[in-house]
Amino acid sequence: MPVWDDLVGQEKVSEQLAAAARDADALVTAITSNTPPPEANKMTHAWLFTGPPGSGRSTAARAFAAALQCVSPDRALGGIPGCGFCDGCHTSLVGTHADVQIVRTDMLSIGVKETRDLVRRAQLSPATGRWQVIVLEDADRLTEGAGNVLLKAVEEPAPRTVWLLCAPSIEDVLPTIRSRCRLLTLRTPPVDAVADILVRRDGIEPGVAAVAARATQGHIGRARRLATDPRARERRAAVLKLPLRIDDIGGCLKAAQELIDTASEDAKQLAEEVDVKETEDMKAALGGAQGGRMPRGTAGVMKELEDNQKRRRTRTQRDALDLALIDLTGFYRDVLALQFGSRIALANTESEDILERLARGGPPEATLRRIDAIAACREALDRNVAPLLAVEAMTMALRAG
């Protein structure tokens, strides 16, 4: 199965990347055989993948990285690099290729130190593959200092190094960096295409896949989680009941606290799965005895690990809370669609009776103000406003309409 099949609903992007991978293969072949490189070449050293959440930015970058490392013999017969079966493709996709560095962060930002490490790696020649590929999945989380460090590497790239940066939009990347990258914009995949891939690749029942794809409005990762995790479905159902529980001030405050508590519990559960093993592995690496005292001089390392775990929990809590707000936005979007008599498909068909009740209970203007209140809450959280205060302000605005 070619690596491009992983790009759901991105036919135009797939064609562009396939053409670039073919030219990149011809370019490396010319370099290694000391022959003149091809004149027309769609390959470049830096790419920027943008698109809304769930569009598959990281998937596209990984597929391109695999195609650049493809060693299938079919290439010599005119086949497009990216077969999906050879060692180069397989190891690139699973993240074990020696010349493909995939960078993602569980923290709130990517700092200067981490970026300098990437830049040093980018100066190396490929060890076993055809290219040295750096996939930066969270380029929007680079600090200003880290962005300036990266800029130097993008301006003066090594001969066979490729940077693949992913961000929600071009505005999330420094203008000096994005001006040196080739831009690829992905769209939100069609709901039917997302449901189809859930059935084909994850073995999910068609009915469940359709509901999950429709509920998440084409977000592949969220749709997969919603279809396979009962807890995710329970949490989403609880969020969608919030509009019925804010009839008075007490209800608003209680609903806000429960929303925060749910996000905190999500972060705690995810942390427990990772932190304990991470801590034990670090203790073993530092020579600590099982259940005993740590050697001298290791307190600073353990403190740094604890700080990183705390920052990761903070981001996980924010992500869980933001996901709940996205679901709530989709809910009021359905209310607005009913109020205007729109023919667009509802995302929350399982709550249609509640949607119709709210649609009859007020004018479209009030629904728009509620959607704006949710957006304002998300912006406040991005500015590090205390989560409880931001959510309480939102629930009060939802009540007022």
C-alpha positions in Angstrom: 0.0 0.0 0.0 1.6 3.3 -1.1 2.4 5.8 1.7 0.1 8.3 0.0 -3.0 6.2 0.9 -2.6 7.5 4.5 -3.6 11.0 3.4 -7.3 11.1 3.7 -9.1 13.5 1.3 -5.8 15.2 0.3 -5.5 14.2 -3.4 -3.9 17.5 -4.5 -1.3 17.4 -1.7 -0.5 13.7 -2.5 0.2 14.6 -6.1 2.5 17.4 -5.2 4.4 15.3 -2.7 4.7 12.3 -5.1 6.1 14.6 -7.8 8.6 16.1 -5.4 9.6 12.6 -4.1 10.2 11.5 -7.7 12.4 14.5 -8.4 14.2 14.0 -5.1 15.0 10.4 -6.0 16.4 11.5 -9.4 18.5 14.2 -7.7 20.1 11.8 -5.2 20.7 9.3 -8.0 22.5 12.0 -10.0 24.6 13.0 -7.0 25.7 9.5 -6.1 26.5 8.6 -9.7 28.3 11.9 -10.5 25.9 12.8 -13.3 24.3 16.2 -14.0 21.2 16.7 -11.9 17.8 17.1 -13.6 17.0 20.7 -14.7 13.4 20.9 -13.7 13.1 19.9 -10.0 10.1 20.1 -7.7 12.2 19.2 -4.7 13.3 21.7 -2.1 15.1 21.5 1.3 12.3 23.0 3.5 8.5 22.4 3.6 5.7 23.8 5.7 2.6 21.7 6.1 -0.4 23.7 7.3 -4.1 22.8 7.9 -6.8 22.6 10.5 -6.5 20.1 13.4 -7.2 16.6 12.2 -6.3 17.4 8.5 -3.3 15.1 8.6 -0.4 17.5 8.6 1.9 15.1 10.5 0.7 12.1 8.4 1.6 14.0 5.2 5.0 14.9 6.5 5.7 11.3 7.6 4.5 9.9 4.3 6.8 12.3 2.4 9.7 11.3 4.7 9.1 7.7 3.9 8.9 8.4 0.1 12.3 10.3 0.4 13.8 7.2 2.0 12.1 4.6 -0.3 14.5 2.0 -1.7 12.0 0.0 -3.7 13.5 -1.5 -6.9 10.3 -0.3 -8.7 11.8 3.2 -8.7 14.2 2.2 -11.4 11.3 1.1 -13.6 9.5 4.4 -13.3 7.6 3.7 -10.1 6.8 6.5 -7.7 8.9 6.5 -4.5 6.8 5.6 -1.4 5.8 2.0 -2.0 5.0 1.5 1.7 6.6 -2.0 1.8 10.4 -1.5 1.6 12.7 -1.1 4.6 13.1 2.6 4.0 9.3 3.3 3.9 8.5 1.0 6.8 11.1 2.2 9.2 10.3 5.9 8.4 6.6 5.4 9.1 7.2 3.6 12.4 9.8 6.1 13.5 12.9 3.8 13.6 14.8 5.0 10.5 18.3 6.2 11.4 18.0 9.3 9.1 14.4 10.3 10.0 14.1 12.4 13.1 10.4 12.9 14.2 10.0 15.6 16.8 6.8 16.1 18.7 6.4 17.7 22.2 4.2 17.0 25.2 5.2 20.4 26.6 3.8 23.8 26.1 6.7 24.9 23.9 9.9 23.8 22.2 13.0 25.6 23.5 16.4 26.7 22.2 18.3 23.7 23.6 16.1 21.1 21.8 16.2 23.2 18.6 20.0 23.4 18.7 20.2 19.6 19.0 18.1 19.3 15.9 20.2 21.8 14.0 23.4 19.9 14.9 21.8 16.7 13.6 20.7 18.4 10.4 24.3 19.1 9.5 25.1 15.4 9.4 25.2 13.4 6.2 22.7 10.6 5.9 24.0 7.5 7.6 22.1 4.8 5.7 19.3 6.6 3.9 19.1 8.8 0.9 18.2 12.0 2.9 18.6 13.4 6.4 14.9 14.2 7.2 13.8 16.3 10.2 10.0 16.2 10.9 9.0 18.9 13.3 5.3 18.1 14.1 4.8 21.1 16.4 6.6 24.0 14.7 3.9 26.4 16.1 5.3 25.6 19.6 8.8 27.0 18.9 9.7 29.8 21.2 11.0 33.0 19.5 14.6 32.1 20.4 14.1 28.6 19.1 12.7 29.9 15.9 15.7 32.1 15.4 18.0 29.1 15.9 16.0 27.1 13.3 16.1 30.0 10.8 19.9 29.7 10.5 19.6 26.0 9.6 16.8 26.6 7.1 18.8 29.5 5.4 21.9 27.4 5.0 20.9 23.7 4.7 23.2 20.8 4.4 23.2 19.3 0.8 21.0 16.3 1.6 18.9 17.5 4.6 15.2 18.2 4.4 13.1 20.0 7.0 9.4 19.2 7.2 7.6 21.6 9.5 4.0 21.2 10.6 1.7 24.0 12.0 -2.0 24.9 12.0 -1.4 28.0 9.8 1.4 30.0 8.3 0.8 32.7 10.9 2.0 30.3 13.6 5.5 30.2 12.1 8.0 33.1 12.0 7.7 35.0 8.7 11.5 34.6 8.1 11.1 30.8 8.3 7.9 30.4 6.3 9.4 32.5 3.5 12.1 29.9 3.1 9.7 26.9 3.0 7.5 25.5 0.3 3.9 25.7 1.6 1.4 22.9 1.4 -2.1 23.5 2.7 -4.2 20.6 3.8 -8.0 20.7 4.1 -10.4 19.1 6.6 -11.1 15.6 5.2 -14.7 14.8 4.1 -16.7 13.0 6.8 -17.4 10.0 4.5 -13.7 9.6 3.8 -12.8 9.5 7.5 -15.6 7.0 8.2 -14.3 4.8 5.4 -10.7 4.7 6.7 -11.9 3.9 10.2 -13.7 0.9 8.8 -10.9 -0.2 6.4 -7.9 0.3 8.7 -9.2 0.0 12.2 -12.0 -2.6 11.7 -14.6 -0.3 13.3 -18.3 -1.1 12.6 -19.6 1.2 9.8 -22.4 2.7 12.0 -20.0 3.6 14.8 -17.4 4.9 12.3 -20.0 7.1 10.7 -21.2 8.6 14.0 -17.7 9.2 15.2 -16.6 10.9 11.9 -19.7 13.1 11.8 -19.3 14.0 15.5 -15.7 15.2 15.0 -16.4 16.8 11.7 -13.6 15.1 9.8 -10.9 15.1 12.5 -9.2 11.7 12.0 -7.5 11.3 15.3 -10.4 12.3 17.4 -12.8 10.2 15.3 -10.6 7.1 15.9 -10.5 7.8 19.6 -14.2 8.4 19.9 -15.0 5.2 18.0 -12.6 3.0 20.1 -12.6 4.6 23.6 -15.9 4.3 25.7 -14.5 6.8 28.2 -14.1 9.4 25.4 -17.8 8.9 24.4 -18.9 9.3 28.0 -17.0 12.5 28.5 -18.3 13.9 25.2 -21.9 13.1 26.2 -21.4 14.9 29.5 -20.1 18.0 27.8 -23.1 18.1 25.4 -25.4 18.2 28.4 -23.8 21.3 29.8 -26.2 23.7 27.9 -29.1 22.2 29.9 -27.5 22.7 33.3 -26.9 26.5 33.3 -30.3 27.8 34.2 -29.0 29.7 37.2 -25.7 31.1 38.5 -25.1 28.1 40.8 -25.6 25.7 37.8 -23.1 27.8 35.8 -20.4 27.6 38.5 -21.0 23.9 39.1 -20.8 23.1 35.4 -17.6 25.0 35.0 -16.0 23.2 37.9 -17.1 19.8 36.6 -15.6 20.7 33.2 -12.3 21.6 34.8 -12.3 18.4 37.0 -13.0 16.2 34.0 -10.0 17.7 32.1 -7.8 17.3 35.2 -8.8 13.7 35.5 -8.0 13.1 31.9 -4.6 14.6 32.4 -4.0 12.5 35.5 -5.0 9.2 33.8 -2.6 9.9 30.9 0.2 10.9 33.3 -0.1 7.8 35.4 0.4 5.7 32.3 3.6 7.5 31.4 5.1 9.1 34.5 5.6 6.0 36.6 7.5 4.1 33.9 9.5 7.2 32.9 10.6 7.8 36.5 11.5 4.2 37.1 13.5 4.1 33.9 15.4 7.2 34.9 16.2 5.9 38.3 17.5 2.7 36.8 19.6 4.6 34.3 21.1 6.7 37.2 22.0 3.6 39.2 19.3 3.9 41.8 18.5 0.7 43.7 15.0 -0.7 43.6 13.1 1.2 46.3 16.3 2.6 47.7 18.1 5.9 47.8 19.5 7.6 44.7 23.2 8.1 44.2 24.7 11.5 45.1 24.5 14.2 42.4 21.3 12.9 40.7 18.8 15.1 42.6 19.0 17.8 39.9 18.2 15.3 37.1 15.2 13.9 38.9 14.0 17.4 39.7 14.2 18.3 36.0 12.2 15.2 35.1 9.5 16.1 37.6 9.3 19.6 36.2 8.9 18.2 32.6 6.2 15.9 33.8 4.4 18.7 35.5 4.5 20.8 32.3 3.3 17.8 30.3 0.3 17.4 32.6 -0.5 21.1 32.2 -0.6 20.8 28.4 -2.6 17.6 28.6 -5.2 19.3 30.8 -5.4 22.2 28.4 -5.8 20.0 25.4 -8.5 18.0 27.1 -10.3 21.2 28.1 -9.9 22.6 24.6 -11.4 19.4 23.1 -14.4 19.8 25.3 -14.8 23.4 24.1 -14.6 22.3 20.5 -17.4 19.8 21.0 -19.4 22.5 22.7 -18.9 24.8 19.7 -20.1 22.0 17.3 -23.2 21.6 19.5 -24.2 25.3 19.1 -23.3 25.2 15.5 -26.0 22.5 15.1 -28.4 24.7 17.0 -27.7 27.5 14.6 -28.2 25.3 11.6 -31.6 24.3 12.9 -32.5 27.9 13.6 -31.7 28.9 10.0 -33.2 25.8 8.5 -29.9 24.8 6.9 -29.6 21.5 5.1 -26.1 20.8 6.3 -25.7 17.5 8.2 -25.8 17.8 12.0 -22.7 16.7 13.9 -24.7 15.6 17.0 -27.6 13.6 15.7 -27.8 11.6 18.9 -28.8 14.9 20.7 -31.2 16.1 18.1 -34.1 16.5 20.6 -32.0 18.7 22.8 -30.8 20.7 19.8 -34.4 21.3 18.6 -35.4 22.4 22.1 -32.6 25.0 22.3 -33.2 26.1 18.7 -36.8 26.9 19.5 -35.9 28.6 22.8 -34.1 31.7 21.4 -33.0 33.7 18.3 -30.0 32.9 16.1 -28.3 36.0 17.5 -28.2 34.5 21.0 -26.6 31.3 19.6 -23.9 33.3 17.8 -23.1 35.1 21.0 -22.7 31.8 22.7 -20.4 30.5 20.1 -18.4 33.8 20.5 -18.2 33.2 24.2 -16.7 29.7 23.7 -14.1 31.2 21.3 -13.3 33.9 23.9 -12.8 31.2 26.5 -10.3 29.3 24.2 -8.4 32.6 23.6 -8.3 33.3 27.3 -6.8 29.8 28.0 -4.2 30.5 25.3 -3.2 33.6 27.2 -2.8 31.6 30.4 -5.9 32.9 32.2 -6.7 30.6 35.1 -8.8 27.8 33.6 -11.6 27.9 36.2 -12.1 31.7 35.8 -12.2 31.4 32.0 -14.7 28.6 32.0 -16.9 30.2 34.6 -17.0 33.4 32.5 -18.0 31.3 29.5 -20.8 29.4 31.3 -22.2 32.7 32.6 -22.1 34.1 29.0 -23.8 30.9 27.7 -26.6 31.4 30.2 -27.1 35.0 29.3 -27.2 34.3 25.6 
